[in-house]
Amino acid sequence: PEDPFKEDEIEWSNYKGFILMENVMEMNFTFWDPEKKKFTDSLETIKDGKHLIRGVKVYIKWIDATGFEREDERIFRPLWPEFIPEDLNKLAQEDYKKQTNDAKNNQPSNVTTNDDPGGSN
């Protein structure tokens, strides 16, 4: 869809399916419920869960290419809309200016400015 955050239902029949991973034995998605402070199986039990996901836990069990059974669990936390990122370019420029000023202010008073390594004129 052009706007994945649009509140309209997605018409899944309009999209072609494809294989992400072979030999998957089990795969589960659970969703963070901020009121109950635990993961739940259904977005319908979470207030505004259908349109605002705070966390997703993905569990997957599969057989790898060598025939061993593997499993993994990951948690993904979308930060939007709770977190507004800072302008990193602006922060980097401010940090550079601060370091430059600190270096100028902390320069020893007996530093010579001529090219003579001994400091004599």
N, C-alpha and C positions, 0 to 999 in steps of 0.2 A: 504494500500500500504506500501511497505517496506520503501520508501523514499517519505514522503508527500510533500516535497519541490521540487520534480522533476517536470520539466516543461511539461511533457507529460500529456495528458488528462487522467482523472481517468475513468475507465470503470465501471460505477456504476452497471451495470447488473451483475457483478461478486460478488457483496456484498449483503447479505441478510438484509432486513430491519427488524426493531423491534421497539416496542413501548417504548418511553422514558417517556411519561406522558399521562394520560388519560384525557378526557373531555376538551381538548384544543379547545377554540373557535376561537382564532386568534393568529398568530405568525408571526412576521416580523423581517427581518434582514436588517440593513442598514450599510453602510460602509463609513468610514471617508475619505474625499477627502482633502488632505493636501493643494492643490492649492486653492480650493474654500473655505476651512476652514468651511465645513459643512458636514453633513451626506447625502449620496445619496443612492438610491435604487439599483443601478447597478454598478458592478465592471468594466464594460466595459467603463464607462464614466470617470474612474480614470486612469491617466497615470501609467502604470505598475501595475494597480490594480489587474489584474488577478493573478499575482504572488507575490505581495508585499502588504499586508494588514496592514494599520496603526492603524485601530480601527474598532470594530464591535459593533453596538448597537443592542441588542436583546430585542424585546418587545413580551410579551406573556400574553394572557388573557385566563383564565380557570375557570372551576367550581370545587371548592374543595369538599372534602368528606362530608361536612356538607350542601352542596348545595349553598354556597355563591359564587358569581362571584368575582374572584380575578384578579389582573393584576400586572405586574412587568416589569421594564425596567432596563437593566444592560448594561454597556459599558465595553468592554474588549479591552485592548491595548497591543498588542504584542510589546515588547521592542526591540527584535532582528530585524534588525542588527544595530539599532541606539545605543543601550546600550550594553557595554561590562562589565559584572559583575566583581567586584574585587575579589581577592582571600581572602575569609573571614577568612580562617584559618591563613593566613599570617597576616591579620589585627589584629586578636585576639592575636596572639603571640607578635606583636609589641606593642599593647595596654598593655598587661601584663608586658612586659619589661619596658615600660614607667612608669606604676604604681609602679612597684617594685623599680625602680630608684628614683622616686619621694618620695616614702616612706623612702628610705635610706637617701636621701638628706634633708628631712624635719624633721629628728629625732632630738629632743631637745638635747643640749649638756650636760644637767645635768641628763641624764638617767643613772641609775645604771645597772650594768650587773650581780650583784650577786643576790642571792635568798632572801636576807634580805629585807622585804617590807619597813623597815625604812631607808634604804640606808646606814646604818653604817657598818663599816668593823670590 
